[in-house]
Amino acid sequence: EQNLASHLRIRKTQTRGRRDQQENQQNRIEQTPDGHRKLTVDLEKLIAQRVPLAAVIRQAAADKDVRENAPLEAAREQLGYVESRITEIEIKLRSAVVVARSKRRGKAVAVGSTVVLKDLSAGRQTKYTVVTAFEAAPLEGKISNVSPVGQALLGRTAGQEIEVATPRGPLGYR
């Protein structure tokens, strides 16, 4: 005669674990071994800067004049930058998947591949390494996999001709 539904507890399903795995798969960042090593070295350097910056802050705060203390403000600002950069790198490293050459199947271009492109109109050759957007450095020959050329290269094999839509117009490569 009495409604006990308000006192009933139903177990929740274990969907949260699957959702976390899907989010981790979506948020994963592919990195080359060189890019991962560079981020690790940068992180170590930034962590080493924490102690000296804390000492500078202590020394600048010893003046007791906190209203117009430019060295204190500068040191705090620098420490804030270092802390934010450390957090950013730690997030990238947590979601990083190092792409090893030996694990890739076939000879298709993927992140980490080094490619020699021949410009069909000019006839010159350029060597590129396809990397993620975080590692891209065009002047060093590292192009992003999300750039127009990088997107056109992904999944292609040696000898194939590709056409890339660029702001200057279509370009052809082999």
N, C-alpha and C positions, 0 to 999 in steps of 0.2 A: 503494500500500500504506500510505501514511502520511496521517493526517487533518490537513489544513492549514486547517481551518475556524477555528481559533483565531487564525490570522494574517490572515484575510480582513477587509477593511474595506469596509463598505457605506455609500455616501453617504446621509446623512439627507435627507429631503425638505424642501422649503421651507415647511412648515406653520407654522413659528413666526411668520413675517411675517403670515400670515392671522390667526393667533390674536391677535397684537398689535393688528391693525386692529379685530378684533371687540371686544377689551377696551376699546380707545379709544372705540369707538362706544357701548359700555355705560356707560363712565365719563364721557362727555361731559356737560357742564353747560350748559344753555341759559341765556343771560343777555340782559337787555335792554341796549341801548346805555348807558342811564343807570347801571345796575347795574355794568356793566363799567368805565365811567369812574370810578365811586365806588371800586371795588376798586383801580384803578390809582393813584388819588390817595392812598388809604390806604397802599398799598405804598410810594409815594414818601416819605410822611411818616414811616413806620416806618424806612425806610432812612436817612433824615436823622437819626433819633434815635440811631443806632448810635455815631457818633463822640462826641457829648457824653457818652453813657453810658460809653464806654471811658475818657474823660478822668476822669469821676467815680470809676470803679473804680481808676484809677491813683493818683488823689489820695487815696482812702480807703485804698489798700494802702500808701501811703507812711508811714502811722502805724506800721507794723511789728507792730502788735498784731492778729493775724488771728483770735485766739480769740474775743474779745468786741468785734468791730468791727461795730456795727449798720449804719453807713452803707455799709460794704463789702458786707454781706449783702444789704441793700436794693437796692443798685445791681446786684449780680449777679442778683438775682431779677428785677429790671426788665428787664435785658438778656436774660435767658432768656425772659421773656414776649414781648419784642419779636422775638426770633429765631424763636420758635415761631409767632407771628402772621405773620411774613414768609414762613415756609415754607408755612403754610396758604394764604395768599393766592396765592403763586406756584403752588401745586398747582391751585387753583381757576382761575387765569388760563390755565394750560397746557391744562386740559381744557375751557375755556370755548368755547362757540359763540355768537357774538352773533347774536341773532334780529333781523333787519331787517324792518320792516313791508312793504317793497316785495317781498320774496321770498315772502310768504305768499300762497297761492291762496285766492280766494273771500273770503267775509265770515265764515267760521267763527271762533269764539273760539279763540285759541292763546296761548302765552306771549308777553307783550308787548302783548296787546290791552287796550284800555280799554273797559269795559262799564258801562252804566247799568242797574241792577237796580231793578225796582219790586216792593216787598213786597206781595203780593196781599192779605194779611190787614190790614196797617196802612196801606197806600196810600202809603207814603213811598218816595222814590227815593234810591238810593245809587250813587255812582260809584266803581268799582274798576278797578285795573289788575292783570291776572293776571301774576304773576312766579313765579320759582322759589323754593324754600324758603329759599335763601340770601339772597334780597332781600326777603322778606316783611316788611312793616311795616303791620299793619292800621290803626294810628292815622293813617297817611299815605295810606290808601286803596290799599295794595298787598297783595293776598291771594295766598297760595301756590297753585300748581297742584295740590298734593297735599292741600289742605284740602278739607273736604266741599263747600263752595260752589265752589271752584276746579275740583274734579273734575267737578262737575255742569255747569259752564259750558263746559268744553273740548269743542270740536266743534259747539257750538250756534250758531244764527244769530239775528239780531234778530227779535223778536216771539215767539219760542218760550217756552213755559212750562216751568219746571223745578221739581222737588220735591227738596228737600235734606233728608237725614236728619241731624239734629243731636242733641246730647245733650238738648236741651229738647223735641225732637219734630220732626216734619216741618214744613218751611217751604216756602211756594210763592213763586216769583218769576217775573217776565216780563222 
